[in-house]
Each structure stands twice: as structure tokens, then as C-alpha cells.
């Protein structure tokens, strides 16, 4: 990762009007097991955008509910993944027609050589059953201003489609950990996808501030055939210098409401495409607040437009 603009939190801690409300709580997720895999190809593209002060979405932590965490159902359920529209998991998980997200985790290793000290900041790792509730829908127009515009902006991507592969994940991040040596600590991301087709994928991750791209990381991953499906694993993908600095500075704020205010205009847009054809396979928008001490939690929404 090349040099990036210095991160500053310029005293903008005032909340703003929420852009959506929900009556469901994000349930706690179980930490992922640490796994060491081969590193994917990657290409990091720093942006010229300057990072400004950030601020919470105004979304209050809702009361508890029985809503299950969202991720992929156990692979043993079937030899073929069944991503067709007739799948009983359709509308219940983070899935496009050809690929679905199985696991996602962002974490800190204070000592990269000791995986037992791994601290999960955010994660998705649980089974979905056909009896789980359908994902709640959010109109994508409510979040257009939180993400970049232009040829590869959220609006333009959605208009090109396919529109059934767009999702929003609200994370309540667990930042209750200490790092003795900030320079030695590893901040990284693990993710796992599966597909019914043999496709080489590109995963673009854009960090955004006030709706503008700050930095982009592109990783290329090749499938491994396992028990009737194609698996993609990205492991220990290191966060960029910008993100490392951001997390360190966020943790130094004295109050949770200050952290949430900073996170209000901090978003991440992740797009999975077929490397050879550039077909959009899965697009996920991430927004964040800080957990109140109950560990990492999350809530998943389908992104729709109008009455769709």
C-alpha cells in the first residue's frame, strides 16, 4: 500500500438524522477459526482523495430478536450449491446467482506469530437454514451519497445489475482490545466464497470517506474444487496503512459516541466480479458503528429500488 493522507478526527462528533431505521437487532456472531492459506494476487490503488473527519449513522442499537446471523448454510446439505432462484436459501443469505459469501472476518493479531490472541473486530460465520426469515430490504437510494459515484459507483453498478446481488451489512464492531506494539500488530481480513461455476474472481474493496473513494485494493482469487462446488479463500489479507492508522486513531477516542460519530461517514464497498468478463457477481456495502461491549454483531439487508 502506498502512502495515504494522514487520518485526522477534526472534532466532528455531532450525530445526524438516520437514513434508515430498523426494529431488529444484529445478533452476535461466532469468531472464525484462524486459517493460514496461500496469499491471493492483489493490486492496491491509492486514491488522491483526502480523508476528512468522519461521523454514527444515527442508527440506535435495536432491541434483541431471534433473527439468525447470515452466512452460508452447511456445504454438506448438497453436492451442488444450488444458487438458482429455486434455492430454499434464496433471499436469506448474501448471494448472487453464481456466487455467495460464506465467511467474512476483519481482525487484529497483536502478535502475528501468535494466532491464539486473534481479536475479531467484525465477522460473519454462521449457518442459514430454509426456515430463517427473509432478509429485510433497504432502498438503495438511501445510501447512494455514502458511496462513490461515476462509472464504478454504487448507483451505476446497481443500474447495470444484476440487481439481486446487492447487499448492505451493518456491523457493530468490537474494538475492545489493546495493542502493545502498533507497528508489529497485523490487521487483516479473511473471506470465503463458493460458486457453482469455475470462475476466476476479482475482489475490489474500496474504503470511502464522505462518499468519496480513499483507497482501493483489488485481489484475484482462483477456485479450488471441493465436494461439488468451487471454493475461494482469501486469508490474512493485510489491511492497508490507511486502515491501520484509522483503527488506531479510532480506538484512542475516549467515548463510544465519538467513535460512532467518526464512523458515520466511513463506508466500504466490496465488488466481486468475474475476472475475465467483468460481470458483477456480488456487491456488498458495509456501514459501521462500535459495539457496546457485547462483541461483534451484524445485520444484513437486501438492497432494492422502488417496489422491487
Buried (B, 14 or more C-beta within 10 A) or exposed (E): BEEBBEBEBEEBBEBEEBBBEBEBBBBBBEBBEBEEEEEBEBEBEBBEBEBBBBBBBBBEEBEEEEBBBBBBBEBEBEEEBBBEEEBBBBBBBBBBBBBBBBBBBBBBBBBBEEBEBBBBBBBBBBBBEEEBEEBBBBBBBEBBEBBBBEEBBBBEBBEEEBBBBBBBBBBBBBBBBEBEEEEEBBBBBBBBBBBBBEBBBBBBBBBBBBBBBBBBBBBBBBBEEEEEBBBBBBBBBBBBBBBBBBBBBBBEBEEBBBBBBBBBBBBBBBBBBBBEEEBBBBBBBBBBBBBEEBBBBBBBBBBBBEEE
